[in-house]
């Protein structure tokens, strides 16, 4: 199973009724960066940025286990 980070972020953004601009403002990024993440499937996203999007953008949390 391939995990598509960009699609997950887009679905989360839409579920939270946020525009790309609104999400970008919440996490301190540019709208074009959010757009690129969603379009490129999040292939080049840093883990720290993913955490910021989940926590600051969606008010959620993420747990990474090894």
The 8 nearest C-alpha neighbors of each residue, nearest first, counted from 0:
[[1, 2, 3, 4, 7, 6, 40, 5],
 [2, 0, 3, 4, 40, 6, 42, 7],
 [1, 3, 4, 0, 7, 6, 40, 5],
 [2, 4, 6, 40, 5, 1, 7, 41],
 [5, 3, 41, 7, 6, 40, 2, 8],
 [6, 4, 40, 37, 41, 8, 36, 7],
 [5, 7, 9, 8, 4, 3, 37, 10],
 [8, 6, 4, 10, 5, 9, 11, 3],
 [9, 7, 11, 5, 6, 10, 12, 4],
 [8, 10, 6, 12, 11, 7, 37, 13],
 [11, 9, 13, 7, 12, 8, 14, 6],
 [12, 10, 14, 8, 9, 13, 7, 15],
 [11, 13, 9, 15, 17, 10, 14, 8],
 [12, 14, 16, 10, 15, 11, 17, 9],
 [13, 15, 11, 16, 12, 10, 17, 9],
 [14, 16, 12, 13, 17, 11, 57, 10],
 [17, 15, 13, 14, 12, 18, 11, 21],
 [18, 16, 12, 15, 21, 13, 22, 19],
 [17, 19, 21, 20, 22, 16, 12, 13],
 [18, 20, 22, 21, 30, 23, 33, 17],
 [21, 19, 30, 23, 18, 22, 24, 29],
 [22, 20, 18, 24, 23, 19, 17, 25],
 [23, 21, 25, 19, 24, 20, 56, 17],
 [22, 24, 28, 20, 30, 26, 21, 29],
 [23, 25, 27, 21, 22, 26, 20, 28],
 [26, 24, 22, 56, 23, 27, 55, 21],
 [25, 27, 23, 24, 28, 55, 56, 52],
 [26, 28, 24, 25, 23, 29, 22, 51],
 [29, 27, 23, 26, 24, 30, 32, 33],
 [30, 28, 32, 31, 23, 33, 27, 24],
 [29, 31, 20, 33, 23, 32, 19, 34],
 [30, 32, 34, 29, 33, 35, 19, 28],
 [33, 31, 35, 29, 30, 34, 36, 28],
 [34, 32, 36, 30, 35, 31, 19, 37],
 [35, 33, 31, 37, 32, 36, 38, 30],
 [34, 36, 32, 38, 37, 33, 39, 31],
 [37, 35, 41, 33, 5, 39, 34, 38],
 [36, 38, 5, 34, 40, 35, 39, 6],
 [39, 37, 35, 40, 36, 34, 5, 41],
 [40, 38, 36, 41, 37, 35, 42, 5],
 [39, 41, 5, 37, 38, 42, 3, 4],
 [42, 40, 5, 36, 4, 44, 39, 43],
 [41, 43, 40, 44, 39, 4, 36, 5],
 [44, 42, 41, 45, 36, 39, 40, 35],
 [45, 43, 41, 42, 46, 48, 49, 36],
 [44, 46, 48, 47, 49, 43, 50, 41],
 [45, 47, 49, 48, 50, 44, 51, 43],
 [48, 46, 50, 45, 49, 51, 44, 52],
 [49, 47, 51, 45, 50, 46, 52, 44],
 [50, 48, 46, 52, 47, 51, 53, 45],
 [49, 51, 47, 53, 48, 52, 54, 46],
 [52, 50, 48, 54, 55, 49, 53, 26],
 [53, 51, 56, 49, 50, 55, 54, 26],
 [52, 54, 57, 50, 59, 51, 56, 55],
 [53, 55, 58, 59, 51, 60, 52, 57],
 [56, 54, 51, 58, 52, 57, 26, 53],
 [55, 57, 52, 25, 53, 22, 54, 58],
 [56, 58, 53, 59, 54, 55, 52, 15],
 [59, 57, 54, 55, 56, 53, 60, 52],
 [60, 58, 54, 57, 53, 61, 55, 56],
 [59, 61, 54, 53, 62, 58, 50, 57],
 [60, 62, 50, 63, 53, 59, 54, 49],
 [63, 61, 64, 60, 50, 65, 59, 53],
 [62, 64, 61, 65, 46, 50, 60, 49],
 [65, 63, 62, 61, 46, 60, 50, 47],
 [64, 63, 62, 61, 46, 50, 47, 2]]
